[in-house]
Amino acid sequence: MLIYSVFGRHLAVKKTSDGWQVFRADMAERKFSRLYDIIIPDDMTEDEIPGWLGDIFHEAASERHPDVKRVE
């Protein structure tokens, strides 16, 4: 599972046979809740995901959290 800090919010992304799945990630308890309203195109590569998440959530950017970074 790929885990990103998306402007301070932790999201996890997992590739399955059905395509990419997105989860809210609770890093303290290592719990993941599926998010069905965030879609990542099936043909997107792992390297393209941070840019895609940045495009979707760009309004959440702040001085403290200015970008999308892979955590794990």
N, C-alpha and C positions, 0 to 999 in steps of 0.2 A: 504494500500500500504506500502511495506517495502522499506525504503530508506537507502542506504549504501554510505559511503565514500569509494570509491575503489581507493586507492592510490591517494587521493585528488580529484577525479572526482566523482560527485554525480550521482548515478544510482538508479532508483526505480524499484522494482519488484512487480508484481501483479499476483495473482493466479486467473485464470478464468476457465470456463468450458472447454476451449480449451487448457489449460495448463498454464505455466508460460509465462508472457509477461515482457519485459524489456524496460525501458524508460530512456532517459536522463532527469535529474531533475535540473531545475533552481530553486534553493532554495530561491533566492531573490524575484522572482515573482510567485513562486509556480506553475510553468508551467512544463508540462511533454510532451516530444516528444518520440513517439514509435521508438525503435531501432529494426529492423527486422533481423539484421545480428548477434545478440547475442542470442544463443539458450541455454535454461536451460531444461534439460530432465524433462518430465512430472512426473516421479516417484521420483524426488529429493524432500527431505524434506526442510522445512524452515531453519532448523539448518545446512544443508549442503550447502546452497547457498553462504555464505561468502567464504568458501573454494573453491567452483567452480569458483566464480568471481576472487579470488586470482590466481587460476591456469591460467585462461584466460588472465588476465591483469598483470601478475607478472613482465613483462618487464617495466612497468610504476612505479614500486616501487622506492622510493628514501629515503634519510635520513629524509627528512621532512615528507614524507608520506610513511611509511614502511609497511602498512597493510590495510586490509579491515575491516571497522567497521560499525556496524549498527548505523545510526543516528536517525531514527524514526521507 
